[in-house]
Amino acid sequence: MIVRLHPHAARRLPERGATEAEVVATVENGERFPAKLGRTGFRRNFPFAGLWRGHPYANKQVEAYTVEEDGCWLVITVLVRYY
């Protein structure tokens, strides 16, 4: 299935520390779970081994919240957690 990013979600990626490729990989290969408002969430962990806002982290978790629209997954928002 095709994965598209809502313009708002795409603009927010740099401030949250995710790339478009990571979001697409999360939707295509991540863990799927039900989310609020009838949305579908996807979650995937990635190796990070870097600094985020001055703190070192080994991994990051990308969560993409989507709706199915015209046979595509439309990513509404993306959350990133570092650990």
Helices and strands as residue ranges (DSSP letters): E 2-5, H 7-16, H 20-29, E 31-34, G 36-38, E 40-52, E 55-69, E 72-82
